[in-house]
Each structure stands twice: as structure tokens, then as C-alpha cells.
Amino acid sequence: MLYIVLVLVLAALGLLVSALITASSLWAWVSIGLSVLAGLILVVDWLRRRRRSAAPAPEAPAPEAPAVSSPPEPAEEEQTTLIPAAGDLGDPPDTSAEPETTPDADPGVEDTPEADVAVLADLEDEVVVVDEHPRYHLRTCEWLGTRDTIPIGVGEARQLGFTPCDRCTPDATLVAAHR
């Protein structure tokens, strides 16, 4: 955009010089017209940039991201289903509720023995998580489909409160690979 304005201003300057040399008012008016056009283009460009910089601000999901990475508050019991309290990471899963059978439903939690939990805490092998979902998966998990994934170390995923998927069994697979 600015290159177009530059060309218009240079053309207006050239026409102004021609108008002064030839004493022709036509060239002077054309020079003024090009200058006004260049000014209008600058104003339109400024308004477009202003709208573009202001538009993403309300839609930015940045305030939600720290909630996943910060440890849960003990008083907030409703968050414990997505982010278990410290010490609950190795507890057996709650199987009292019936699992959902819809394709978009989160898979169940893999049952991981206590000995394997200790091994997993020190591993840095990569698993993937999906934003707004409580499970971590192997990259080959069928549940992932075309969902956007976030790579993360398995130890870090467990520290953040993610639990293993029962479809791809990442805990059993990673522990078996390291024994």
C-alpha cells in the first residue's frame, strides 16, 4: 500500500513541477488530485490496520491457558475431574459412571499400576494432549483423528493432571519400552 502512495506522491510532484514550468493549470489540478488520492489511500490503510489489530483482542484464549498449567486450588472441587489434586494422579479411576459411547466423548482412563507410575514420573518421552481434554495419548491413538495436538513430555503431562487414554494405553507402552 505504501508503495502505491509513494508512486502517487512522486507523480504529483512531477506534475506540479511540469505545471510550474509550462504555466498550465491543468497539470496543477491533476497534481492536487493525485495528492488527495494518496491521502485517501493512507487513511483507508490506517483504518484497516486499526481494525485488524483491535479485532483479535476479544477472541484471544490467552486467559484460559494458565488454568491448565497452574496447580488446582484445593477449594475448587469441580476442577478435580479435569485436573486432579496433587497425590490423586496415581489413584485408580472412578468407574462408577457409565462411559459415554459418542465418538467425540473422551476415552476412559488407563489403569496404571503404582510401580509404573513411579517409572513414568521420570520419563521425558513425548505424548500428545488435546486442548480442553483431560487425557494424554500416543501419536498413533485412533481417538485423535484430525484433532490439533500439543506435544508434551509424559512426566509433565502427569504433573499437569492429564491422565492416560485407555484406547492407546500410553503408560503401558512407554513403561514396556523402558524396561
C-alpha positions in Angstrom: 0.0 0.0 0.0 2.7 2.4 0.9 4.5 1.9 -2.4 1.3 3.0 -4.2 1.2 6.1 -2.1 4.9 6.8 -2.8 4.4 6.5 -6.6 1.3 8.8 -6.4 3.2 11.4 -4.4 6.2 11.3 -6.8 3.8 11.6 -9.8 2.1 14.6 -8.1 5.4 16.2 -7.5 6.4 15.7 -11.2 3.1 17.1 -12.4 3.5 20.1 -10.1 6.9 20.9 -11.5 5.5 20.5 -15.0 2.7 22.9 -14.1 5.1 25.5 -12.9 7.4 25.2 -15.9 4.6 25.2 -18.5 2.3 27.5 -16.6 -0.6 25.1 -17.2 -3.3 24.9 -14.5 -4.4 21.5 -15.8 -1.2 19.9 -14.6 -1.6 21.6 -11.2 -5.1 20.3 -10.7 -4.0 16.8 -11.7 -1.2 17.1 -9.2 -3.7 18.1 -6.5 -6.0 15.2 -7.4 -3.1 12.7 -7.1 -2.1 14.1 -3.7 -5.7 13.8 -2.4 -5.9 10.2 -3.7 -2.6 9.4 -1.9 -4.0 10.9 1.3 -7.2 8.8 1.0 -5.3 5.6 0.5 -3.2 6.4 3.6 -6.4 6.9 5.7 -8.0 3.7 4.4 -4.8 1.8 5.1 -4.6 3.2 8.7 -8.3 2.3 9.4 -7.8 -1.2 8.0 -4.7 -1.8 10.2 -6.5 -0.3 13.3 -9.5 -2.7 12.8 -7.2 -5.7 12.3 -5.2 -5.0 15.4 -8.3 -4.5 17.5 -10.3 -7.5 16.2 -8.4 -10.5 17.7 -8.2 -9.0 21.2 -11.7 -10.1 22.4 -11.3 -13.6 20.9 -7.9 -14.4 22.3 -8.0 -17.5 24.5 -4.9 -16.5 26.4 -6.5 -16.2 29.9 -7.6 -19.9 29.7 -4.1 -21.3 29.1 -2.6 -20.6 32.6 -5.5 -22.5 34.2 -4.2 -25.7 32.7 -0.6 -25.2 33.7 -1.2 -24.0 37.2 -1.9 -26.4 40.1 -5.6 -26.6 41.1 -6.8 -24.8 44.2 -7.9 -27.3 46.9 -11.2 -25.4 47.4 -12.3 -25.8 43.8 -13.7 -29.3 43.8 -15.4 -29.0 40.3 -11.9 -28.9 38.7 -10.7 -32.2 40.1 -12.3 -34.2 37.3 -10.1 -32.4 34.7 -7.1 -31.7 36.9 -6.7 -34.0 39.9 -5.3 -32.6 43.1 -1.7 -33.5 43.9 -1.5 -37.1 45.1 -4.5 -38.2 43.1 -2.5 -38.8 39.9 -1.9 -42.4 40.7 -5.3 -43.2 42.2 -7.5 -45.7 40.4 -10.0 -44.1 38.1 -13.6 -43.6 39.1 -15.6 -46.3 37.2 -19.0 -45.6 38.9 -20.3 -43.6 36.0 -21.1 -45.3 32.7 -18.7 -44.3 29.9 -20.1 -42.3 27.0 -20.2 -44.0 23.7 -20.3 -41.0 21.4 -17.3 -40.6 19.0 -16.5 -37.2 20.5 -16.5 -38.4 24.1 -13.2 -38.5 25.9 -11.8 -42.0 26.2 -11.6 -43.7 29.6 -8.6 -43.7 31.9 -5.9 -46.4 31.5 -5.4 -48.3 34.8 -1.7 -47.8 35.6 -0.1 -49.9 38.4 1.7 -47.9 41.2 5.1 -49.3 40.1 4.6 -48.0 36.6 3.5 -44.5 37.9 6.9 -44.2 39.6 8.7 -45.0 36.3 6.6 -42.6 34.3 7.3 -39.7 36.6 10.9 -39.6 35.5 10.3 -40.2 31.7 10.6 -37.5 29.2 9.1 -39.4 26.3 6.7 -37.4 24.2 3.0 -37.9 24.3 0.3 -35.6 23.0 -2.7 -33.8 24.5 -5.7 -32.1 23.0 -6.7 -28.7 24.4 -9.7 -28.9 26.7 -9.5 -32.7 27.0 -8.1 -34.5 30.2 -6.2 -37.4 28.5 -2.8 -37.8 27.1 -2.2 -40.1 24.1 0.4 -41.7 21.9 0.6 -40.1 18.5 -1.0 -43.2 16.9 -4.2 -43.1 19.0 -7.3 -43.6 16.9 -9.3 -41.2 19.1 -7.1 -38.2 18.0 -8.3 -38.3 14.4 -7.8 -34.9 12.9 -7.8 -33.0 16.3 -5.0 -30.5 16.9 -2.5 -32.0 19.3 0.1 -30.5 21.6 3.3 -32.5 22.2 4.4 -32.7 25.9 6.6 -35.0 28.0 4.7 -37.8 29.8 6.1 -36.8 33.2 5.0 -33.2 32.6 1.6 -34.3 31.4 1.0 -36.3 34.6 2.2 -33.4 36.7 -0.3 -31.1 35.0 -3.1 -33.5 35.8 -3.6 -35.3 32.5 -4.5 -39.0 32.7 -3.6 -41.8 30.2 -6.0 -42.8 27.5 -7.4 -46.3 27.7 -7.6 -46.7 24.0 -3.9 -46.3 23.1 -2.6 -47.2 26.6 0.4 -44.8 26.6 1.6 -45.7 30.2 1.8 -49.5 29.4 3.5 -48.8 26.1 6.1 -46.4 27.5 6.9 -48.5 30.6 7.3 -51.6 28.4 9.7 -49.7 26.1 11.9 -48.6 29.1 12.2 -51.9 30.9 
